Protein backbone atom coordinates (compact mmCIF):
# COMPACT_ATOMS: atom_id res chain seq x y z
CA UNK A 1 0.00 0.00 0.00
CA UNK A 2 1.42 3.37 -1.02
CA UNK A 3 0.92 6.70 0.69
CA UNK A 4 -1.43 7.91 -2.07
CA UNK A 5 -3.70 4.88 -1.69
CA UNK A 6 -4.23 5.32 2.04
CA UNK A 7 -7.67 6.19 3.34
CA UNK A 8 -6.29 8.97 5.59
CA UNK A 9 -4.47 10.66 2.72
CA UNK A 10 -7.67 10.86 0.64
CA UNK A 11 -9.52 12.46 3.56
CA UNK A 12 -6.66 14.88 4.10
CA UNK A 13 -6.79 15.95 0.42
CA UNK A 14 -10.57 16.39 0.61
CA UNK A 15 -10.23 18.48 3.77
CA UNK A 16 -7.52 20.65 2.17
CA UNK A 17 -9.71 21.25 -0.91
CA UNK A 18 -12.65 22.25 1.30
CA UNK A 19 -10.48 24.72 3.23
CA UNK A 20 -9.13 26.27 0.03
CA UNK A 21 -12.61 26.63 -1.47
CA UNK A 22 -14.12 28.10 1.68
CA UNK A 23 -11.22 30.54 1.94
CA UNK A 24 -11.82 31.72 -1.62
CA UNK A 25 -15.50 32.24 -0.94
CA UNK A 26 -14.71 34.22 2.20
CA UNK A 27 -12.22 36.40 0.34
CA UNK A 28 -14.76 37.18 -2.36
CA UNK A 29 -17.40 38.32 0.11
CA UNK A 30 -14.93 40.54 2.00
CA UNK A 31 -13.83 42.11 -1.29
CA UNK A 32 -17.46 42.80 -2.12
CA UNK A 33 -18.01 44.45 1.26
CA UNK A 34 -14.88 46.54 0.77
CA UNK A 35 -16.12 47.74 -2.63
CA UNK A 36 -18.23 50.18 -0.64
CA UNK A 37 -20.96 52.40 -1.86
CA UNK A 38 -22.51 52.63 -5.29
CA UNK A 39 -24.64 55.38 -6.76
CA UNK A 40 -28.10 54.83 -8.17
CA UNK A 41 -28.83 57.54 -10.71
CA UNK A 42 -31.96 57.99 -12.79
CA UNK A 43 -32.82 60.16 -15.74
CA UNK A 44 -34.88 62.09 -14.83
CA UNK A 45 -33.70 62.44 -11.23
CA UNK A 46 -36.12 62.40 -8.32
CA UNK A 47 -37.41 58.86 -8.84
CA UNK A 48 -37.86 56.43 -5.95
CA UNK A 49 -35.54 53.41 -5.88
CA UNK A 50 -36.57 50.05 -4.36
CA UNK A 51 -34.52 46.98 -3.42
CA UNK A 52 -36.69 43.86 -3.41
CA UNK A 53 -39.73 46.07 -2.78
CA UNK A 54 -38.20 48.05 0.12
CA UNK A 55 -37.75 51.75 -0.50
CA UNK A 56 -34.14 52.93 -0.71
CA UNK A 57 -34.71 56.63 -1.31
CA UNK A 58 -34.94 59.25 -4.01
CA UNK A 59 -32.43 59.30 -6.86
CA UNK A 60 -29.64 60.19 -7.05
CA UNK A 61 -28.54 58.26 -3.97
CA UNK A 62 -25.70 56.12 -2.67
CA UNK A 63 -26.11 52.72 -1.06
CA UNK A 64 -24.02 49.86 0.26
CA UNK A 65 -25.35 46.84 -1.70
CA UNK A 66 -24.88 44.43 1.21
CA UNK A 67 -27.23 46.51 3.36
CA UNK A 68 -30.15 46.18 0.94
CA UNK A 69 -29.80 43.08 -1.24
CA UNK A 70 -29.77 39.42 -0.28
CA UNK A 71 -26.46 37.65 -0.41
CA UNK A 72 -25.59 34.02 -0.26
CA UNK A 73 -24.08 31.10 -2.07
CA UNK A 74 -25.04 30.53 -5.68
CA UNK A 75 -23.31 27.29 -6.56
CA UNK A 76 -19.88 27.61 -4.96
CA UNK A 77 -19.62 31.42 -5.08
CA UNK A 78 -21.00 34.02 -2.69
CA UNK A 79 -23.12 36.65 -4.48
CA UNK A 80 -25.65 39.41 -4.11
CA UNK A 81 -29.01 38.94 -5.78
CA UNK A 82 -32.40 40.62 -5.89
CA UNK A 83 -34.46 43.12 -7.84
CA UNK A 84 -33.85 46.84 -8.21
CA UNK A 85 -36.75 48.96 -9.38
CA UNK A 86 -37.00 52.68 -9.96
CA UNK A 87 -40.37 54.43 -10.15
CA UNK A 88 -41.45 57.95 -10.96
CA UNK A 89 -44.90 59.36 -11.69
CA UNK A 90 -45.44 59.64 -15.43
CA UNK A 91 -42.68 57.14 -16.23
CA UNK A 92 -42.54 53.40 -16.82
CA UNK A 93 -41.08 51.45 -13.91
CA UNK A 94 -37.44 50.54 -14.52
CA UNK A 95 -36.71 47.03 -13.22
CA UNK A 96 -33.65 44.81 -13.27
CA UNK A 97 -32.40 41.65 -11.60
CA UNK A 98 -29.21 42.54 -9.74
CA UNK A 99 -26.10 40.47 -9.16
CA UNK A 100 -22.46 41.14 -8.37
CA UNK A 101 -21.70 42.42 -11.87
CA UNK A 102 -24.47 45.05 -11.71
CA UNK A 103 -23.75 46.04 -8.09
CA UNK A 104 -19.99 46.36 -8.71
CA UNK A 105 -20.47 49.77 -10.31
CA UNK A 106 -22.89 52.69 -10.30
CA UNK A 107 -26.37 52.00 -11.66
CA UNK A 108 -27.70 54.40 -14.31
CA UNK A 109 -31.39 54.04 -15.18
CA UNK A 110 -32.90 55.94 -18.08
CA UNK A 111 -36.64 56.06 -17.46
CA UNK A 112 -39.14 56.14 -20.31
CA UNK A 113 -41.42 59.02 -19.41
CA UNK A 114 -44.56 60.42 -20.99
CA UNK A 115 -43.60 63.89 -22.26
CA UNK A 116 -47.21 65.04 -21.85
CA UNK A 117 -47.47 63.91 -18.21
CA UNK A 118 -48.11 66.78 -15.84
CA UNK A 119 -48.35 66.48 -12.08
CA UNK A 120 -51.04 68.47 -10.34
CA UNK A 121 -48.38 70.54 -8.55
CA UNK A 122 -46.91 71.80 -11.86
CA UNK A 123 -50.14 72.84 -13.52
CA UNK A 124 -50.81 76.55 -13.77
CA UNK A 125 -53.57 77.80 -11.48
CA UNK A 126 -56.43 79.55 -13.23
CA UNK A 127 -57.33 83.13 -12.40
CA UNK A 128 -58.98 83.44 -9.01
CA UNK A 129 -57.81 80.04 -7.75
CA UNK A 130 -55.31 79.68 -4.93
CA UNK A 131 -52.02 77.86 -5.14
CA UNK A 132 -53.24 75.57 -2.34
CA UNK A 133 -55.33 73.70 -4.92
CA UNK A 134 -52.17 72.55 -6.71
CA UNK A 135 -49.88 71.95 -3.74
CA UNK A 136 -49.53 68.48 -2.22
CA UNK A 137 -51.33 67.81 1.08
CA UNK A 138 -49.38 68.89 4.16
CA UNK A 139 -49.30 65.30 5.46
CA UNK A 140 -47.57 64.21 2.26
CA UNK A 141 -45.01 67.02 2.53
CA UNK A 142 -44.26 66.19 6.16
CA UNK A 143 -43.90 62.50 5.25
CA UNK A 144 -41.45 63.30 2.43
CA UNK A 145 -39.40 65.58 4.70
CA UNK A 146 -39.28 62.90 7.41
CA UNK A 147 -38.30 60.28 4.82
CA UNK A 148 -35.34 62.27 3.48
CA UNK A 149 -34.27 63.16 7.03
CA UNK A 150 -34.28 59.46 7.91
CA UNK A 151 -32.24 58.62 4.79
CA UNK A 152 -29.77 61.38 5.70
CA UNK A 153 -29.39 60.12 9.29
CA UNK A 154 -28.76 56.58 7.98
CA UNK A 155 -26.06 57.93 5.67
CA UNK A 156 -27.91 56.90 2.52
CA UNK A 157 -27.88 60.43 1.14
CA UNK A 158 -25.15 63.04 1.53
CA UNK A 159 -25.52 66.43 3.21
CA UNK A 160 -25.68 68.09 -0.19
CA UNK A 161 -28.34 65.69 -1.52
CA UNK A 162 -30.36 66.19 1.67
CA UNK A 163 -30.26 69.99 1.30
CA UNK A 164 -31.23 69.80 -2.39
CA UNK A 165 -34.16 67.45 -1.76
CA UNK A 166 -35.38 69.45 1.24
CA UNK A 167 -35.24 72.68 -0.78
CA UNK A 168 -37.18 71.06 -3.65
CA UNK A 169 -39.91 69.82 -1.32
CA UNK A 170 -40.23 73.15 0.48
CA UNK A 171 -40.37 75.08 -2.83
CA UNK A 172 -43.54 73.16 -3.70
CA UNK A 173 -45.36 74.62 -0.66
N, C-alpha and C positions, 0 to 999 in steps of 0.2 A: 504494500500500500504506500503510495507516494503522498507527499504533503498536500498536493492539489486535489487528491481524491478524498481527503478526510472530511468527515461530516462537519467538524468544527470550523475548518477553513471556509467551507461554503457559507456557513452562517456568518462568519466574520466578514466575508466579502459582501453579503447581503446587507449587513448592518452598516458597513462603510458606505455603500451606495445610498442607503436611506439617509444617512447623516449628510452626505454631500448634497443630495436633492433637497432636503429640508433646509439646509443652509442657503442654497440658491434661492429658494422661495422666500426665505426671510430677508435676504438682501434685496430682492426685488421690491418687497413691500416697504422696506425702509427707504429705498430710493424714491418710491412714489410719494411717501409722506414728505420727504425732503424737497420734492419738486415744488411744494408750496402752493401759492395762490394762483388761480387763473382768473381771467376776466371773461365775463359774459357780456357781449355787446350786441345790441340789436339796431337795425335800421328800419324804421325810425326808433330813436331812443325813447325811454319811458314806458316800455312794455314790462309786464310782470313775468319773471322767470320761475319755473317750478321744477323741482327734482322729485321724481316719482310721486307727483301730486302735491307735494309740500311746497309752500311758497318760499322762495329764496329772497326775493326783493325786486326792486325796479331797476331795469337796465339803464346805464351800464353799472355793473357791480362786480366785485371780486369775491371769490369763494375758495375754500379749501375743499377739493373734491371728496376727500375722506370723511368730511363732516356731514355730507349730504347724500352721498350715493353708497349703495351697498357694496361691500367688497367681500371677496372670498375666493376659494379655489375653483377654477374652471379647468378641469383636467388636472395637470400638475403645476399650473401657474396661478399665482394670486393676482386677481384683477378686480377693478371697479366695474360695476354694471348698473344699468338703470335707464330711466327715460328722462330726458330734458325737454321741457316744453316752454315756449314763450308765447304769451298772449297779449294782445292789445286790441282795444275796441276799434272796429272798422277794418281789422286785418285778419287774415287766415292764421290759425294757430300753427306755429312752427314747432315741429316735433322730431326728435331724433333719439335713437337708442345710443347710449353712451358706453364707452369702454375706455381702456387705458390710452389708446391712440387718440381719441377725441379729447380726453381730459388731460392730455400731456401738454396742451397748448391752449391759447385763448380761443373762445368760441365766438364766432361771428355769425349772426343770424340775420338774413335779409328777409323781412316780412313782406308778404304780398298784401298790400292795402288797397282799399277802395278809394280812389281819388275823390269821389263825390261824397264820402262819408263825412258828416259833420256832427260833432258832439253838441249837446244842448248848451254847454258852457261857452262854445265858440260862436254860436249864432248871434246875429245882431239884434238887439232889442228894438221893437217897433216904437214909434213915437208914443209917449205917454206911459209906457210900461217901465217897471223898475228893473234894475239889474238883478235883483233877488230872484226873479223868475228863472234866470239862466244860470245862477250859481248853484253848485252842488249843496245838498243839505249839510247843515253844520255837523251832524253826527258823522257823516262821511268824511268831512274835512278833518275832524278830530281823530278819527280812526286812521286816516292816512298819515297824519303827523305823528301819532303814537307808533305806527308801524315803522316809519323811517327812523324814529328815535331809537326804537328797539334794535333795528338793523345796525345803526351806528354804534350803540353800546356793545353789541356782539362783535363788532369789528368787521362786519360784512360790507359796510360802505365807509369810505374815507370821510374825513372832516369836510373836504371840499365837495364831495358828492352829496353829503348830508345838507350842507348849506344851499347848494343848488336846488335840490329837491324841495327843501323847506320853502325857499323863496318862490319856486314855481307854484306850490300849493297855496301859499298865502296870497300870491298875485291873483288867484282865481276867486278870491273873496269878493 
